[in-house]
Amino acid sequence: MEKLIFCLSILLLLGSCTNRKSNETEITSAIDQFYKYASSKDSLVLKELISPGLKDLLKAANQVADADVENIKKSKNPSDKPAAIESFIFTGVPDTTTQKLEKITVTGNNAEAIVELKIDEYKSEDKLYPAVRWENTIQLINDGGWKVDNIIFNEKPTLKQQLESFILEANKEPHERT
Protein backbone atom coordinates (compact mmCIF):
# COMPACT_ATOMS: atom_id res chain seq x y z
CA MET A 1 0.00 0.00 0.00
CA GLU A 2 2.84 2.36 0.84
CA LYS A 3 4.46 1.65 -2.54
CA LEU A 4 1.18 2.47 -4.30
CA ILE A 5 0.85 5.79 -2.48
CA PHE A 6 4.51 6.58 -3.18
CA CYS A 7 4.07 5.79 -6.91
CA LEU A 8 0.92 7.90 -7.15
CA SER A 9 2.69 10.79 -5.44
CA ILE A 10 5.56 10.61 -7.92
CA LEU A 11 3.13 10.50 -10.87
CA LEU A 12 1.25 13.54 -9.57
CA LEU A 13 4.50 15.43 -9.07
CA LEU A 14 5.75 14.59 -12.56
CA GLY A 15 2.38 15.47 -14.07
CA SER A 16 2.32 18.90 -12.44
CA CYS A 17 5.89 19.63 -13.62
CA THR A 18 5.01 18.63 -17.18
CA ASN A 19 1.84 20.76 -17.13
CA ARG A 20 3.76 23.78 -15.77
CA LYS A 21 6.45 23.39 -18.42
CA SER A 22 3.79 23.01 -21.13
CA ASN A 23 2.03 26.21 -19.95
CA GLU A 24 5.31 28.12 -19.92
CA THR A 25 6.15 26.91 -23.44
CA GLU A 26 2.71 27.89 -24.75
CA ILE A 27 2.84 31.30 -23.02
CA THR A 28 6.34 31.99 -24.34
CA SER A 29 5.20 31.15 -27.86
CA ALA A 30 2.06 33.32 -27.52
CA ILE A 31 4.09 36.32 -26.31
CA ASP A 32 6.74 35.89 -29.01
CA GLN A 33 4.02 35.77 -31.68
CA PHE A 34 2.19 38.69 -30.06
CA TYR A 35 5.23 40.98 -30.28
CA LYS A 36 6.04 39.72 -33.77
CA TYR A 37 2.61 40.87 -35.02
CA ALA A 38 1.93 43.72 -32.53
CA SER A 39 2.60 46.52 -35.00
CA SER A 40 -0.04 45.26 -37.45
CA LYS A 41 -3.37 45.88 -35.71
CA ASP A 42 -5.32 44.13 -38.49
CA SER A 43 -3.22 40.97 -38.50
CA LEU A 44 -5.32 37.82 -38.37
CA VAL A 45 -2.60 36.16 -36.31
CA LEU A 46 -2.66 38.98 -33.74
CA LYS A 47 -6.44 38.66 -33.38
CA GLU A 48 -5.96 35.01 -32.40
CA LEU A 49 -3.42 35.98 -29.73
CA ILE A 50 -5.62 38.37 -27.75
CA SER A 51 -8.52 37.65 -25.41
CA PRO A 52 -12.13 38.27 -26.45
CA GLY A 53 -12.38 41.17 -23.97
CA LEU A 54 -9.27 42.89 -25.32
CA LYS A 55 -10.36 42.16 -28.90
CA ASP A 56 -13.72 43.88 -28.20
CA LEU A 57 -12.00 46.93 -26.70
CA LEU A 58 -9.62 47.23 -29.67
CA LYS A 59 -12.52 46.89 -32.10
CA ALA A 60 -14.51 49.59 -30.28
CA ALA A 61 -11.48 51.89 -30.18
CA ASN A 62 -10.84 51.41 -33.91
CA GLN A 63 -14.52 52.07 -34.70
CA VAL A 64 -14.44 55.29 -32.67
CA ALA A 65 -11.23 56.37 -34.41
CA ASP A 66 -12.70 55.65 -37.86
CA ALA A 67 -15.88 57.55 -37.00
CA ASP A 68 -13.82 60.48 -35.74
CA VAL A 69 -11.96 60.68 -39.06
CA GLU A 70 -15.29 60.94 -40.89
CA ASN A 71 -16.74 63.44 -38.41
CA ILE A 72 -13.71 65.72 -38.66
CA LYS A 73 -13.80 65.59 -42.47
CA LYS A 74 -17.39 66.89 -42.31
CA SER A 75 -16.70 69.46 -39.58
CA LYS A 76 -15.94 73.17 -39.74
CA ASN A 77 -12.29 72.28 -39.06
CA PRO A 78 -11.44 69.43 -41.43
CA SER A 79 -7.71 69.89 -40.78
CA ASP A 80 -8.06 68.94 -37.09
CA LYS A 81 -6.19 65.82 -36.06
CA PRO A 82 -8.58 62.90 -35.55
CA ALA A 83 -8.32 60.54 -32.61
CA ALA A 84 -6.01 57.67 -33.49
CA ILE A 85 -4.62 54.53 -31.91
CA GLU A 86 -0.85 54.56 -32.08
CA SER A 87 0.87 51.52 -33.57
CA PHE A 88 3.00 51.16 -30.44
CA ILE A 89 0.05 50.74 -28.08
CA PHE A 90 1.23 47.26 -27.07
CA THR A 91 4.75 48.30 -26.03
CA GLY A 92 4.22 51.80 -24.69
CA VAL A 93 6.93 53.35 -26.88
CA PRO A 94 7.37 53.69 -30.63
CA ASP A 95 10.82 52.18 -31.12
CA THR A 96 11.06 48.97 -29.15
CA THR A 97 13.74 46.87 -30.77
CA THR A 98 13.90 43.77 -28.58
CA GLN A 99 11.94 41.97 -25.92
CA LYS A 100 12.89 39.13 -23.60
CA LEU A 101 10.62 37.07 -21.38
CA GLU A 102 11.90 37.28 -17.81
CA LYS A 103 9.37 35.40 -15.67
CA ILE A 104 6.05 33.56 -15.98
CA THR A 105 3.59 32.98 -13.14
CA VAL A 106 0.59 30.73 -13.84
CA THR A 107 -2.44 30.55 -11.56
CA GLY A 108 -5.13 28.29 -13.00
CA ASN A 109 -6.32 29.82 -16.28
CA ASN A 110 -4.54 33.13 -15.64
CA ALA A 111 -0.91 34.01 -16.08
CA GLU A 112 1.39 36.98 -15.79
CA ALA A 113 4.59 37.30 -17.74
CA ILE A 114 7.22 39.92 -17.09
CA VAL A 115 8.77 41.04 -20.36
CA GLU A 116 11.93 43.12 -20.63
CA LEU A 117 11.78 45.62 -23.49
CA LYS A 118 14.83 47.40 -24.81
CA ILE A 119 15.67 50.17 -27.23
CA ASP A 120 19.29 50.00 -28.33
CA GLU A 121 21.50 53.06 -28.35
CA TYR A 122 20.93 55.02 -31.55
CA LYS A 123 21.96 58.22 -33.28
CA SER A 124 19.52 60.66 -34.86
CA GLU A 125 20.31 64.07 -36.31
CA ASP A 126 23.83 63.93 -34.83
CA LYS A 127 22.49 63.28 -31.34
CA LEU A 128 23.30 60.05 -29.52
CA TYR A 129 20.45 58.49 -27.54
CA PRO A 130 21.36 55.96 -24.84
CA ALA A 131 19.94 52.44 -24.63
CA VAL A 132 16.78 52.21 -22.52
CA ARG A 133 15.43 49.13 -20.75
CA TRP A 134 12.16 48.59 -18.85
CA GLU A 135 9.66 45.86 -18.01
CA ASN A 136 5.97 45.43 -18.78
CA THR A 137 3.74 42.77 -17.28
CA ILE A 138 1.59 40.85 -19.75
CA GLN A 139 -1.60 39.37 -18.31
CA LEU A 140 -2.87 36.30 -20.14
CA ILE A 141 -5.91 34.05 -19.94
CA ASN A 142 -6.25 30.49 -21.15
CA ASP A 143 -9.24 30.60 -23.50
CA GLY A 144 -8.66 27.78 -25.96
CA GLY A 145 -4.96 28.62 -25.72
CA TRP A 146 -3.05 31.39 -23.96
CA LYS A 147 -4.15 34.88 -25.05
CA VAL A 148 -2.98 38.36 -24.05
CA ASP A 149 -5.69 39.99 -21.94
CA ASN A 150 -3.99 43.16 -20.70
CA ILE A 151 -0.60 44.84 -20.39
CA ILE A 152 0.57 46.60 -17.27
CA PHE A 153 2.96 49.39 -18.21
CA ASN A 154 5.32 50.93 -15.67
CA GLU A 155 4.05 54.30 -14.46
CA LYS A 156 1.19 54.38 -17.00
CA PRO A 157 -2.39 53.15 -17.08
CA THR A 158 -2.82 49.56 -18.29
CA LEU A 159 -3.58 48.83 -21.94
CA LYS A 160 -7.28 48.30 -21.18
CA GLN A 161 -7.45 51.53 -19.16
CA GLN A 162 -5.80 53.42 -22.04
CA LEU A 163 -8.26 51.98 -24.57
CA GLU A 164 -11.26 52.78 -22.36
CA SER A 165 -9.96 56.33 -21.85
CA PHE A 166 -9.34 56.70 -25.59
CA ILE A 167 -12.92 55.65 -26.38
CA LEU A 168 -14.35 58.12 -23.86
CA GLU A 169 -12.13 60.96 -25.08
CA ALA A 170 -12.69 60.27 -28.79
CA ASN A 171 -16.45 60.31 -28.28
CA LYS A 172 -16.22 63.94 -27.13
CA GLU A 173 -16.46 66.82 -29.55
CA PRO A 174 -12.95 67.82 -30.76
CA HIS A 175 -13.05 71.14 -28.89
CA GLU A 176 -13.94 69.31 -25.61
CA ARG A 177 -10.95 66.94 -25.70
CA THR A 178 -8.06 67.28 -23.29
C-alpha positions as a printed Julia matrix, in Angstrom:
178×3 Matrix{Float64}:
   0.0    0.0     0.0
   2.84   2.36    0.84
   4.46   1.65   -2.54
   1.18   2.47   -4.3
   0.85   5.79   -2.48
   4.51   6.58   -3.18
   4.07   5.79   -6.91
   0.92   7.9    -7.15
   2.69  10.79   -5.44
   5.56  10.61   -7.92
   3.13  10.5   -10.87
   1.25  13.54   -9.57
   4.5   15.43   -9.07
   5.75  14.59  -12.56
   2.38  15.47  -14.07
   2.32  18.9   -12.44
   5.89  19.63  -13.62
   5.01  18.63  -17.18
   1.84  20.76  -17.13
   3.76  23.78  -15.77
   6.45  23.39  -18.42
   3.79  23.01  -21.13
   2.03  26.21  -19.95
   5.31  28.12  -19.92
   6.15  26.91  -23.44
   2.71  27.89  -24.75
   2.84  31.3   -23.02
   6.34  31.99  -24.34
   5.2   31.15  -27.86
   2.06  33.32  -27.52
   4.09  36.32  -26.31
   6.74  35.89  -29.01
   4.02  35.77  -31.68
   2.19  38.69  -30.06
   5.23  40.98  -30.28
   6.04  39.72  -33.77
   2.61  40.87  -35.02
   1.93  43.72  -32.53
   2.6   46.52  -35.0
  -0.04  45.26  -37.45
  -3.37  45.88  -35.71
  -5.32  44.13  -38.49
  -3.22  40.97  -38.5
  -5.32  37.82  -38.37
  -2.6   36.16  -36.31
  -2.66  38.98  -33.74
  -6.44  38.66  -33.38
  -5.96  35.01  -32.4
  -3.42  35.98  -29.73
  -5.62  38.37  -27.75
  -8.52  37.65  -25.41
 -12.13  38.27  -26.45
 -12.38  41.17  -23.97
  -9.27  42.89  -25.32
 -10.36  42.16  -28.9
 -13.72  43.88  -28.2
 -12.0   46.93  -26.7
  -9.62  47.23  -29.67
 -12.52  46.89  -32.1
 -14.51  49.59  -30.28
 -11.48  51.89  -30.18
 -10.84  51.41  -33.91
 -14.52  52.07  -34.7
 -14.44  55.29  -32.67
 -11.23  56.37  -34.41
 -12.7   55.65  -37.86
 -15.88  57.55  -37.0
 -13.82  60.48  -35.74
 -11.96  60.68  -39.06
 -15.29  60.94  -40.89
 -16.74  63.44  -38.41
 -13.71  65.72  -38.66
 -13.8   65.59  -42.47
 -17.39  66.89  -42.31
 -16.7   69.46  -39.58
 -15.94  73.17  -39.74
 -12.29  72.28  -39.06
 -11.44  69.43  -41.43
  -7.71  69.89  -40.78
  -8.06  68.94  -37.09
  -6.19  65.82  -36.06
  -8.58  62.9   -35.55
  -8.32  60.54  -32.61
  -6.01  57.67  -33.49
  -4.62  54.53  -31.91
  -0.85  54.56  -32.08
   0.87  51.52  -33.57
   3.0   51.16  -30.44
   0.05  50.74  -28.08
   1.23  47.26  -27.07
   4.75  48.3   -26.03
   4.22  51.8   -24.69
   6.93  53.35  -26.88
   7.37  53.69  -30.63
  10.82  52.18  -31.12
  11.06  48.97  -29.15
  13.74  46.87  -30.77
  13.9   43.77  -28.58
  11.94  41.97  -25.92
  12.89  39.13  -23.6
  10.62  37.07  -21.38
  11.9   37.28  -17.81
   9.37  35.4   -15.67
   6.05  33.56  -15.98
   3.59  32.98  -13.14
   0.59  30.73  -13.84
  -2.44  30.55  -11.56
  -5.13  28.29  -13.0
  -6.32  29.82  -16.28
  -4.54  33.13  -15.64
  -0.91  34.01  -16.08
   1.39  36.98  -15.79
   4.59  37.3   -17.74
   7.22  39.92  -17.09
   8.77  41.04  -20.36
  11.93  43.12  -20.63
  11.78  45.62  -23.49
  14.83  47.4   -24.81
  15.67  50.17  -27.23
  19.29  50.0   -28.33
  21.5   53.06  -28.35
  20.93  55.02  -31.55
  21.96  58.22  -33.28
  19.52  60.66  -34.86
  20.31  64.07  -36.31
  23.83  63.93  -34.83
  22.49  63.28  -31.34
  23.3   60.05  -29.52
  20.45  58.49  -27.54
  21.36  55.96  -24.84
  19.94  52.44  -24.63
  16.78  52.21  -22.52
  15.43  49.13  -20.75
  12.16  48.59  -18.85
   9.66  45.86  -18.01
   5.97  45.43  -18.78
   3.74  42.77  -17.28
   1.59  40.85  -19.75
  -1.6   39.37  -18.31
  -2.87  36.3   -20.14
  -5.91  34.05  -19.94
  -6.25  30.49  -21.15
  -9.24  30.6   -23.5
  -8.66  27.78  -25.96
  -4.96  28.62  -25.72
  -3.05  31.39  -23.96
  -4.15  34.88  -25.05
  -2.98  38.36  -24.05
  -5.69  39.99  -21.94
  -3.99  43.16  -20.7
  -0.6   44.84  -20.39
   0.57  46.6   -17.27
   2.96  49.39  -18.21
   5.32  50.93  -15.67
   4.05  54.3   -14.46
   1.19  54.38  -17.0
  -2.39  53.15  -17.08
  -2.82  49.56  -18.29
  -3.58  48.83  -21.94
  -7.28  48.3   -21.18
  -7.45  51.53  -19.16
  -5.8   53.42  -22.04
  -8.26  51.98  -24.57
 -11.26  52.78  -22.36
  -9.96  56.33  -21.85
  -9.34  56.7   -25.59
 -12.92  55.65  -26.38
 -14.35  58.12  -23.86
 -12.13  60.96  -25.08
 -12.69  60.27  -28.79
 -16.45  60.31  -28.28
 -16.22  63.94  -27.13
 -16.46  66.82  -29.55
 -12.95  67.82  -30.76
 -13.05  71.14  -28.89
 -13.94  69.31  -25.61
 -10.95  66.94  -25.7
  -8.06  67.28  -23.29
